[in-house]
Amino acid sequence: MLYEFLKWLSNDYSMLNIFNYLSLRAVLSVITALSISFIFGGWYIKKLGDYSFGQYVRANGPTTHIEKMGTPTMGGGLILISILISTLLWADLSNNYIWLMIFVTTSFGTIGLVDDYSKIKHKNSDGMSGFTKYFLQSIVAIIVALYLFLNANSLQETSLLIPFIKDLSIPLGFIGFIILTYLVVVGSSNAVNLTDGLDGLAIMPAVMIISALGIFAYLGGNVIFSDYLDIPYIKGAGELVIYCAALAGAGLGFLWFNAYPAEVFMGDLGSLSIGAAMGTIAVIVRQEIILLIMAGIFVIETISVMLQVSYFRYTKKKYGKGRRIFLMAPLHHHFEKKGWKETQVVVRFWIITMMLVLIGLASLKIR
């Protein structure tokens, strides 16, 4: 809204044309989201505590997590508010991708909000049923997939780009595109949700990944850069850098309060919406495989849960007693059980994510 006002004023004051630059608005978007988090974070956390919106720790979790019981949750609301205000202020609101991201963020955030509230209401860590959660996520993801396919301007926008290999992409067609988009959006959402189990573990990798996706959006939305780098040109995608910047700023602001020992947890309200946002942007800029690489920590965490559950059920059926591959899943709990301190797990996972993000960015030149 502020950008729209400044653009209108630029008709009379040419110096205001500087706000047409994506780079400047991206910086302002980061600063705005970060400032909102800093200014209102303490008040927001206090309100969560006043309403007794505290975290319920799983009964079979690490014993060191018992002390986390009662820590305010639903801190993801602070992230979402910061993202939405900053995006609405600095983005071009005539851009359909911006409104799509607002739809995805608020929709998945609402699902997470209901899930978090259900945990608080029933005083356990279960929340809403898995079927209900996946059903609601699926509806939103399919809407996103249909919108992107029906509004695609070229075959490139519905093809799977193979990174590190020049001029190689696979046309997906309607069914293929819908399935892939569904898997990426819902998968990313739940992967971040599963990873969000230690102080600061999920938010910093998410900030790094969304920042990298912002670079892909900026380059893919510029016809000159996209042609030079041989990546799909997605008209209007450049404006997504404003949203990515807002999410990065909001995430860093939240980390201020979520760093060990955490004053607040993001809850499903934050993790589901951030994961869905990552997946949606990756689909828009046609970098689904790159997201798979950069989000390696989230992927491994998810696979560890799938393997643990599957192997336990298989061995229980075959031997009458379930066996486990890991000491505990998701994987970050396995390392805790092996004696790693929480901060060690978190920082080491951050370092791995940084390496994977750099590999993803290297795909821009390695072809």
C-alpha positions, 0 to 999 in steps of 0.5 A: 500500500505504501509502495502504491502511494509512493508510485502515485506520488512519483508522477509529481516527484521523480526522485520517488521513482527510486522505490520502483527498484525491487532491490530497495523495496526488498531491503525495506521489506526486511527492515519492516518485518524485522522491526515489527518483530522486535517492537511487538515481539515482547508484547505478543509473547506476554499476551500468549502467556497471559492467555495460557497458550503454552506448549505441551511436550510429547510424553515420550520425548527427550527428558531434557524437553520437560522444562519446555512445558508451558513455554508460549506457543503460536509464536508463528502469529508474530511471523505471519503478521510481520510478513503480511504487513511488510508485504502489503506495504512494499509489494506491488499489489497488482501482482497476482503472485503476491496475492497467491502467497498471501492466500497460501500463508493465511490458509496454512497459517489458519490450519496451524492455528486450529491445530495449535489451539486444539493442543492447548484446549485438550492439553496434549501434543496431538492436535487435530486429527492427521486426516483433517489436517492433510485434507485441509492442506490438500484443498489449498495445495490443489487450488494453488496448483490449478491456479498456477497451471491455468495461468501459465504463460508458457510450457516452461512454467509447467515443466520440471526443470532439471538443474545442473544440466543445460536446456533439460526440462520435462513437460509435466502436463496437467496431471503431472503438474498438479501432482508435483505441486501438491507434493511440493507444497504439502510436503514442504509444509509438513517437513518444516513442521516435523523439523520444528522441535528444537529452539531455532532449528527450523526457522534459520534454515527456512530463512536461508532457503527463502532468501535463496528462493528470493534470488531465483525469483528476482533472476527468473522474473527478469527477462535479461538475467533469466536468458543469460542464466538459462532459467525459465522466465516467469513474468511477474515472479520478480515481485516475489522477492519482496515477500521472500524478504519479508519472510526472511526479516520476520524469521530473523526477528522471531529467532531473536526470541526463539533462540536457545533457551526459547521464549516462544515456539512458532507452533504449527501456525508458523511452521505449516505456513512457512513450509507451504510458502517455500514450496509454493515459491519453488513451484512458481520459479520452477526450482522444485529439485533445487528446493529438495537440495537446499531443504535437505535437512527438512527432507532428511527429518521427514524421511527419518520419521517415515522410516521409523514408523514404517520399520516399527510397524513392519517389525511389530507385525513380523516379530510381535514387537516393534523395532526402531532404526533411530533412537528417536525420530525425527532425526534431531531427537536421535542425536539428542539421545546420542548425547549431543546438546540441543545447541550443537544439533541446531547449529550443525543443522544450520551449517549443513543447510548453508552448504546445501543452499550454496549448492543450490545457488551454484546451479545458476552457473553450473549447467 
